[in-house]
């Protein structure tokens, strides 16, 4: 079930149970969209809301990373200049549509029985604008800051609205669920969380889960820090990658809902493998410098 809230004047956020959150920032020069629903019928319903809420049209469409639950519904949104990180552009450019649709079916066919039929009109939207470190968008009188927050993926962007003190974090921050770390660099993730801690933010719209205050940053920071520490301890104890997967259990920070055990198990496995490889590379670089 989707929960759409007006977080601050002119800012909508939708918390999506089956995919990434998405939102809208209204300006005199048109709306700025942040991500989109990945299920086509939901994307089409969101488009109707966008058109109702923003009669001036859409100025920009921002994708906070290249994962399908952020980008798949972009093709159903009203016209606007699409923005991603420059690394996301490379991923999207190389993306095979049929592979993407197969991933979508694997993810959601049980949830949405007619998903295959819905996906028939899906196309991959390539961005017209790419961001390196960051960019400021001036839409009428409203300033919107788009900046790179590495960690979750090499291409994760955050979107900040200073006049409302609202921050869309993409999947750098999640609320109430285990972070997905299969494309992550855990050390950079921690650094990015430390950075956004210093910002003047009243409300955070995470990549997944309900919006909240700055305290939700601390929960994710503690999770990533502890997760990395557990994997690192296994590595230095001489355990193999496979052994480490078996030893690192889900952290108690976020509950596992009944029926969600298998999905969390897959997330955990891929996350442990990724962080183990990261720590192994760090150790190798340390020996080479030594």
C-alpha positions, 0 to 999 in steps of 0.5 A: 500500500502506498502512503503519500504525504505532504511532508512540507509545503509543496513537497510530496513523498510516497512511501512504497512498500514494494519498491523505492520511495518517490516524491515531488517538489513543486516550484513555479517553474514546474515540478521536480520528481525524485524517482518513480514507482516501478510497477507500471500501473502505480507509475501511471497513477502517480503521473495523474497525481503529479499532473494534478499537483503541478499544473506547470508541468515537470522541470526535472526528473531525478533518479537517485540510483540505477536500481530498477525500483528507482528507474523503471517507472521513469518512462511513464512520468510527464516530460522533463529533463532527466538527471542521474549521476554520471556513473548511473548513465553508464549503467543505463546506457549498457542496460539490456531492456530484456534483462531488466524486464526479467529482473522485474518479473523475478522481483514482482510477479508473485506480488503483481500477477499481471506484471508481465502484461504491464511491462510491455510498454516499459522503456529505459529512459537515458538521462539528459543531465549527469552529475559528478559531485553535485549541482544546484537547480534553480526552479523559479525562486526555489533552490534544489541541491543534487549531490553525490552520496556514494556508499549504497552504489557508486551512483547514489544521489541525494536531493536537498530542498534548503527552504523546507529543510527536506532531504531525499537520501535515496537508499543511502538511508532506509528506515525499518529495513535491512540496507542493501549492500550488494553494490556498496562501498561500506567505508564510503557509506559511513562517510556519506552518512557522517556528511549528511549528519552535519546538514540542516535537515528537519525531515529525511525521506529515505529510499525505503520506509517512512520519512523521519527526522535526523535520528534515522541516519544514526540507525543506518550508520550503526547498522553499516558500522556493525555489519562492516565490523562483523565481516572484518572480524571474520576476514581477519580471523582467516575465514573464507568468503563462504564461511563469513556468509554463514557466520554473519547473521541479520543484525537485530537493528531492523526486524524481519517481517513474516514471509520476508525471510527469504528476501532478507537472506538473499540481501544479507548474502550479497551484502556480506560478499560485497563487504568481504571483497571490499575489506580484502581489497583494503588489506591487499592495498595495505600490504602493497603500501607496506 
